[in-house]
Amino acid sequence: MKKTGKDAYTAQLSKQLLEAEIQPDDGVLSSVVNMFRVNRAALLGLILILLIVLMALLAPVIARYDPNALNLADMRKPPSPTHWFGTDDLGRDVFARVVYGSRTSLMIGFVPSVISLLLGTVLGLMAGYMGRKVDAVIMRVADVVLAFPSLLLAMVVMYTLGSSILNMFIALSIINWAGTARVVRAQTLSLREKEFVEAARSMGVSHPRIVFRHILPNCLPNLIVLFTLDIPGAIMWESSMSFLGVGDPNAASWGLMVSQGKSYAYMCPWLILAPGIAILVTVMAFNFLGDGLRDAIDPYMKT
């Protein structure tokens, strides 16, 4: 059976542990660097992400046409040297729209992930450290959020607040924070009983200082992994909602392009193939990177 990048990385670490003497841990950064040397999929994911981000930043330079310029004389033209990815039903250049759409899709991936990460981290720390009533209230709210199908909950929020990028951020943040809160709470419950936390309490260190100076840093590695895996999830949710007609109709995102091109899927397959492949590559790149970081950072993957 062919070994995957994860298997190769695990075998490499096992060999090093067997052959080397016990040495101090080199830290998270060293583990991540070593992971990229072994895990080619994670390295490929990182390279693809950097290229996609660069494409988004240099969109005016890369795109040859205005993504919103209408040209009814060139409607639904197939890919050609003039229009690399063809044109849509309004004569707009598909390549230009894919390039500019990377800005919207990446923003929709990053912003809600940051919001849900911060919200889930703060609530998870509060629930795990304070316990009792605070823990019960926060976790019951999280259970309610997790009990609803994520797509349905996001669609309800969008229907209630209206279709806009800001409301998309709110909807995606609402469906993602609960999972982060549960992970942080579990780690906090374990860490608050450790000796270094007990020592800090006995020295009179304030509770906020204990939480943010002693407990939170130990949660950061897993939060980094969660963040890299939340981004492709947010991109997929936005694409799903746009495909169902709930997204912002004015946002030039890849999901909206697939939704607009589905009516011409058989006559003009390039209308959905170009943005669909862009979504596929971006999501796979973040998943490869997230899996690699998990293998390097998660202590349970090192045993």
Secondary structure as UniProt FT lines:
FT   HELIX           5..19
FT   HELIX           28..38
FT   HELIX           40..57
FT   HELIX           59..62
FT   TURN            67..68
FT   HELIX           72..74
FT   TURN            75..76
FT   TURN            84..85
FT   TURN            89..90
FT   HELIX           94..130
FT   HELIX           132..147
FT   HELIX           150..161
FT   HELIX           165..191
FT   TURN            192..193
FT   HELIX           195..202
FT   TURN            203..204
FT   HELIX           207..210
FT   HELIX           211..215
FT   HELIX           216..243
FT   TURN            244..245
FT   TURN            249..250
FT   HELIX           254..261
FT   HELIX           262..264
FT   TURN            265..267
FT   HELIX           270..297
FT   HELIX           299..301
//
